């Protein structure tokens, strides 16, 4: 008998999740060991003002718009799901694969 539950992509293997983690590391210098699907922005010391900056970064990298409201208590997995939902409902471009160019930090 087959499992009736729908299968979903685990957050850690989601392209959107990977872009979010890369952007958090590059933008705020968050150690990659701290970036887990169940970690909240608040736990990562990303406050509401920093989330506004991060939303701009996500807009540049993923084409998401202001309708994608990130909150401090949101987990990284929830953020990835929200961005995926916003991208699919707005008809924006699909999430690009993580490339080496995303790993180059421009911040000092």
Backbone bond lengths (Angstrom), bond angles and torsions (degrees), N, CA, C in turn:
res aa  C-N    CA-C-N  psi(-1)  N-CA   C-N-CA  omega(-1)  CA-C   N-CA-C  phi
1 X - - - 1.443 - - 1.535 108.25 -
2 X 1.317 117.34 137.66 1.460 120.65 -178.11 1.524 111.19 -85.59
3 X 1.318 114.34 156.70 1.465 120.79 179.87 1.528 108.83 -75.15
4 X 1.353 119.06 123.39 1.467 121.43 -177.14 1.523 113.68 -75.69
5 X 1.340 117.80 -12.63 1.460 119.90 -178.70 1.527 110.04 -73.67
6 X 1.322 117.53 140.82 1.454 119.61 178.14 1.524 110.70 -68.66
7 X 1.303 115.29 148.04 1.455 118.90 176.91 1.521 108.48 -92.41
8 X 1.305 115.45 141.37 1.456 120.72 178.68 1.517 108.90 -130.83
9 X 1.307 115.17 158.63 1.449 119.96 176.81 1.519 108.56 -74.37
10 X 1.339 117.83 125.53 1.461 118.66 177.26 1.527 109.46 -59.48
11 X 1.333 118.07 140.17 1.460 120.19 -175.40 1.525 113.65 -53.95
12 X 1.322 117.45 -38.74 1.457 119.72 -176.47 1.522 112.65 -66.34
13 X 1.325 118.72 -19.37 1.461 120.48 178.82 1.532 111.99 -105.24
14 X 1.315 116.96 3.27 1.463 121.76 178.97 1.529 110.01 -74.99
15 X 1.341 117.85 133.25 1.474 119.55 176.20 1.529 112.46 -58.19
16 X 1.326 117.91 -36.88 1.464 121.28 178.77 1.518 110.22 -64.84
17 X 1.313 117.14 -44.23 1.466 121.53 178.36 1.524 110.19 -59.76
18 X 1.318 117.44 -42.23 1.468 121.44 179.65 1.527 111.10 -62.76
19 X 1.334 117.20 -41.85 1.467 120.91 178.64 1.530 110.05 -65.68
20 X 1.326 117.50 -41.12 1.463 121.43 178.48 1.528 110.00 -60.96
21 X 1.324 117.46 -47.01 1.464 120.47 -179.36 1.525 111.60 -64.00
22 X 1.316 116.90 -43.25 1.464 120.41 178.26 1.523 110.40 -61.24
23 X 1.328 116.90 -43.34 1.466 121.03 -179.39 1.528 111.22 -66.39
24 X 1.329 118.38 -39.91 1.463 120.89 177.70 1.522 110.93 -63.37
25 X 1.316 116.54 -41.32 1.460 120.99 179.07 1.530 110.54 -65.14
26 X 1.324 116.52 -46.93 1.465 120.60 -176.82 1.525 112.87 -72.72
27 X 1.312 117.41 -38.56 1.460 121.18 -175.42 1.522 112.66 -78.80
28 X 1.334 116.98 -41.61 1.460 120.69 -173.79 1.529 113.96 -116.48
29 X 1.327 117.24 -0.94 1.460 120.31 178.77 1.513 113.98 69.86
30 X 1.318 117.39 24.46 1.466 120.93 -179.72 1.526 108.89 -72.28
31 X 1.328 115.71 130.81 1.459 122.00 179.84 1.525 109.53 -60.43
32 X 1.308 116.70 133.71 1.464 120.64 -177.39 1.529 112.67 -62.31
33 X 1.333 117.75 -23.73 1.468 120.34 177.36 1.526 111.84 -67.24
34 X 1.328 117.46 -22.68 1.464 121.64 -179.94 1.532 112.21 -85.02
35 X 1.316 117.19 -13.94 1.464 121.67 -175.10 1.523 109.59 -86.20
36 X 1.332 115.07 101.17 1.457 122.99 179.71 1.522 108.65 -127.52
37 X 1.315 118.13 153.40 1.468 120.02 179.63 1.530 113.47 -55.38
38 X 1.340 117.62 -32.74 1.465 120.54 -177.05 1.534 113.18 -91.27
39 X 1.324 118.62 -1.00 1.463 121.44 178.14 1.529 109.42 -75.26
40 X 1.328 116.38 137.08 1.462 119.88 177.31 1.535 108.89 -93.84
41 X 1.322 115.29 159.95 1.462 119.56 176.22 1.528 109.29 -59.48
42 X 1.327 116.16 -38.13 1.461 121.58 179.98 1.529 110.70 -61.17
43 X 1.320 116.95 -45.19 1.470 121.14 178.22 1.530 111.48 -62.02
44 X 1.321 115.87 -28.72 1.468 121.13 -179.99 1.529 111.92 -88.45
45 X 1.343 116.26 8.24 1.471 123.00 -178.92 1.525 112.83 61.86
46 X 1.328 116.07 34.26 1.465 121.88 174.37 1.529 105.83 -102.81
47 X 1.344 115.58 101.94 1.462 119.81 -177.43 1.529 111.12 -83.29
48 X 1.324 116.15 -177.88 1.466 120.11 -174.66 1.528 112.46 -63.64
49 X 1.323 118.10 -34.97 1.463 120.44 177.43 1.534 110.53 -67.70
50 X 1.314 116.44 -42.74 1.464 120.40 177.00 1.531 110.84 -64.39
51 X 1.335 116.99 -33.45 1.464 120.13 177.93 1.525 111.50 -64.77
52 X 1.338 117.12 -32.67 1.470 119.45 175.85 1.528 110.35 -63.47
53 X 1.334 115.87 -44.16 1.464 120.25 176.51 1.527 110.08 -62.58
54 X 1.321 115.69 -43.03 1.459 120.13 -179.12 1.528 111.33 -64.14
55 X 1.323 117.25 -36.45 1.466 120.47 177.47 1.531 110.76 -61.63
56 X 1.325 116.89 -36.93 1.472 119.94 176.24 1.525 110.92 -65.28
57 X 1.316 116.15 -41.01 1.468 120.58 177.57 1.526 109.66 -61.91
58 X 1.338 116.74 -44.00 1.466 120.56 179.52 1.528 110.44 -64.80
59 X 1.317 116.95 -35.20 1.463 120.33 176.28 1.513 111.51 -61.39
60 X 1.328 116.02 -41.79 1.461 120.31 179.27 1.525 111.80 -68.74
61 X 1.318 117.01 -41.82 1.470 120.67 -173.96 1.522 113.64 -83.55
62 X 1.325 116.63 -35.33 1.463 119.51 -172.80 1.519 114.19 -118.65
63 X 1.323 117.02 -7.34 1.449 119.59 178.93 1.516 113.96 76.15
64 X 1.340 117.18 18.38 1.462 118.99 178.02 1.520 109.29 -81.30
65 X 1.312 115.48 156.59 1.459 120.92 -175.46 1.515 111.11 -113.25
66 X 1.320 115.53 -176.60 1.465 120.29 -177.01 1.526 113.06 -64.24
67 X 1.328 118.39 -14.00 1.465 119.21 177.25 1.525 111.46 -66.44
68 X 1.331 116.65 -17.79 1.449 120.97 178.93 1.521 107.77 -86.76
69 X 1.311 116.42 95.01 1.460 121.11 -174.92 1.524 111.20 -93.76
70 X 1.317 115.49 110.44 1.455 121.14 177.36 1.526 108.03 -88.73
71 X 1.345 116.54 142.30 1.455 122.28 -179.27 1.527 109.75 -124.83
72 X 1.330 118.50 149.88 1.466 120.90 -178.93 1.529 114.18 -56.00
73 X 1.330 118.90 -35.44 1.459 121.71 -178.65 1.516 114.69 -82.47
74 X 1.309 117.31 -0.41 1.461 122.28 -178.06 1.538 110.16 -77.93
75 X 1.336 116.42 138.76 1.467 119.87 176.17 1.524 109.42 -79.79
76 X 1.321 115.73 163.37 1.463 119.81 177.91 1.526 110.89 -64.29
77 X 1.332 117.17 -35.30 1.468 120.34 176.71 1.528 110.72 -64.50
78 X 1.331 116.96 -41.65 1.467 120.66 177.84 1.522 110.77 -65.33
79 X 1.322 116.65 -39.22 1.467 120.29 178.42 1.527 110.71 -63.34
80 X 1.334 116.83 -42.64 1.470 120.38 178.91 1.524 110.20 -62.80
81 X 1.331 117.28 -42.84 1.467 120.77 178.65 1.525 111.04 -64.54
82 X 1.339 116.97 -40.18 1.461 121.13 179.07 1.526 111.05 -63.80
83 X 1.332 116.12 -44.11 1.468 120.28 178.92 1.524 110.33 -64.54
84 X 1.325 117.30 -42.18 1.468 120.38 177.79 1.520 111.09 -60.84
85 X 1.330 116.92 -43.83 1.462 121.51 179.54 1.522 110.72 -64.33
86 X 1.337 116.55 -44.75 1.466 120.73 179.72 1.522 110.82 -63.85
87 X 1.321 116.91 -39.69 1.466 120.91 179.98 1.519 111.45 -65.86
88 X 1.340 116.60 -42.60 1.459 119.13 -178.04 1.519 112.13 -72.36
89 X 1.336 117.12 -34.04 1.465 119.01 -178.60 1.527 112.42 -79.71
90 X 1.330 117.40 -24.47 1.466 119.06 -179.25 1.523 111.98 -93.14
91 X 1.323 115.89 -7.08 1.457 118.84 179.57 1.513 113.33 73.44
92 X 1.323 116.90 21.26 1.453 118.49 179.04 1.523 110.00 -77.61
93 X 1.299 115.03 174.35 1.455 120.62 -175.83 1.518 110.82 -63.23
94 X 1.336 117.15 150.77 1.460 119.24 177.18 1.527 109.99 -66.73
95 X 1.321 115.19 161.53 1.455 120.78 -179.80 1.514 109.03 -65.90
96 X 1.345 117.56 127.65 1.456 119.65 178.15 1.517 110.11 -74.84
97 X 1.331 117.20 155.96 1.458 118.25 176.10 1.529 109.17 -68.37
98 X 1.318 115.49 153.51 1.454 119.85 178.17 1.524 107.78 -70.70
99 X 1.305 116.47 125.75 1.455 120.83 -178.51 1.514 109.93 -116.28
100 X 1.325 117.35 163.05 1.463 119.97 178.24 1.521 112.95 -57.15
101 X 1.320 118.96 -29.47 1.455 120.59 -179.57 1.513 112.03 -64.90
102 X 1.346 118.54 -24.88 1.463 121.84 177.46 1.527 111.05 -74.37
103 X 1.303 116.83 -17.71 1.462 120.57 -177.00 1.529 112.27 -88.29
104 X 1.318 117.97 -3.36 1.452 121.68 179.69 1.505 109.39 -89.86
105 X 1.305 116.56 115.34 1.463 121.62 -178.09 1.521 110.24 -83.76
106 X 1.330 115.57 138.96 1.449 120.28 176.59 1.512 111.37 -104.98
107 X 1.334 117.11 -1.14 1.464 121.32 179.88 1.507 109.97 -92.05
108 X 1.309 116.05 149.10 1.459 120.59 177.61 1.510 110.49 -98.61
